[in-house]
Amino acid sequence: MNKEYTEVSPSDPSVNAYTTTLSAVKAEIDYKHKKCRYVRKDGKCNVLFRHVPEEWLMYVTDIFTTLVEIRWRVMFLIFALSYIFSWLFFGIIYWVIAMANGDTKDPTNAPCVYEVRDFTGAFLFSLETQTTIGYGFRGMSENCMVAIIVVTVQDVISCFIDTFVIGIAVAKMASARKRAQTVGFSNCAVINLQNGQLCLSWRIGDFRRHHMVEGKARAQIFRPNMHATGREDVNYKDLEIKQSDLILAIPTTIFHIIEPSSPLYRMSLEELRKDDFELVVSFTYTDDSTGILHQTRTSYTPDEIHWGHLFQEMLNVNRRYYKVDYSMFHHTAKVLVPEVSAEEYEQMKLGHYPRLSPRPKRPCINRKPPTLTVELVNGTPKPEEHVATVATIAAVCEDHGHLCLRRSPVLT
C-alpha cells in the first residue's frame, strides 16, 4: 500500500532539526516485529505451559473448573457418557440379581424385578428408574432386599449427576468470558496533544444496554529482555492513568500523559517504531445485572500505536438522549503532532532546545494563528479545518520562527 508523507509548517516550508527525515520514516514503516504477541487482541494470553508436574491431577482435583473451561461439545459428550455408563452399570447389576434369583431361567419364579428376564430388560429398567419414566411394565418387587438397595443407590446417584450437569451448564452460560466479549477496546491506540502535553490514549466501550456498576482501567508495558547469558525474561512497567475509575455508560477514551515518570517519555516516533514492547490494557468491572466481577483485556504493539492521530467523535447530545454512533468507534483522524519525544518537546517549549541556524526571530504580531488541517481517515469524505490555539505551538513558533510538523501515516 502506498503511503504519502506531507510536511507542514505554520510559517516556513523548510525542514529543520525537529522533523524526522523521510528516509527514516520509511525505514520505521518497513520495520517488522519478529516476536509474537504476549496478549492477543481477544484478550487471551499467548502462553504455552510445558512439563507441568502432575498436570492431569490438577485438572481432576478441580473437576468443576475443568468442566466449566472446556468446550461445549466436549462437555455434552462427557455428560452423555456419564448417563449412559450409569445406566449400563446399574443394568448389569440388575441382570446379575435376576440371574442369581433365577428370573432368567424360570418365568414362574417370584422375580426381584418384574419383566426383567435378560440383559435388555435389565438395561431398560435401569434407564426407566433413573429417568423416572415408568412405563408400567417393569417394576420392583418386595422379594429381593438387594435389588431395593440398588434402586435406592441409583436414585441418589442420579440426583447428583443431574445437579452437577445443571450447575456446569449454568456456570458456563454465566461465564465472565462471555460478558467480557461485550466490552471492547479500539483497534489501535493513538498519540496526540492534550492541553499541550503528549498523551497516549485508547478507547473502550460497552456494547450492552445494561452497564456495569463500576470499573477500573489499567495499562502495563510488557517488554521481553534477552541477557548476555542467553536467559530471557520479561519486565512489566505500569502506566499511570488519569481518572482510571469510571462508569462505562458511554464509550470513554483512556488517557496516559507521557510525563517524566512514563516509560515512553524519551521515546520519539522513530524510536517507537523500532522498539519491541507490548502495551497491555485491561478493564476490570462489576456487572450490574449479575454482580459478577469481569475483566476485559487486549494489547497494542508499536505498529498499532498511531502517532499523530485522534479518535473521531461518536457522541451526539440532543434534548432527550445521548446518542452514540458505534460505527465511529475505531475511526481516527490525522492531526499535526511533533515527531520528537515528550522530553524533547518539553525542552522545545521551555526554549532549551539548541538552535542549528542563527535565524532571526520573526514577530507574530497581528498575524492570524496558523491553521492546522485535520484529515479524516477511514473513508470520511470531507476534511475539517481547526484553528491551532494551542499555546505551546504558538510559543515555539514565536521563539524559533518556524516548526515543521508532519502528518503521521495511517498504519494498515
Buried (B, 14 or more C-beta within 10 A) or exposed (E): EEEEEEBBBBBBEEBBEBBBEEEBBEEBBEBEBEEEBBBEBEBEEEEEEEEEEEEEEEBEEEEEEBBBBBEEEEBEEBBEEEBEEBBBEBBBBBBBBBBEBEBBEEEEEEBBBBBBBEBEBBBBBBBBBBEEEEEEEBBBBEBBEEBBEBBEEBEEBBEEBEEBBEEBBEBBEEBBBEBBEBBBBBBBBBBBBBEEBBBBBBBBBBEEEEBBEEBBBBBBBBBBEEEEEEEEEEEEEEBEBEEBEBBBEEBBBBBBBBBEEBBBBEBBBBEBBBBEBBBBBBBBBBBEEEEEEBBBBBBBBBBBBBBBBBBBEBEEEEEEEEEBEEEBBBBBBBBBBBBBBBBBBBBBBEEEBEEEEEEEEEEBEEEEBBEBBBBBBEEEEEEEEEEBEBEBBBBBBBBBBBBBBBBBBBBE
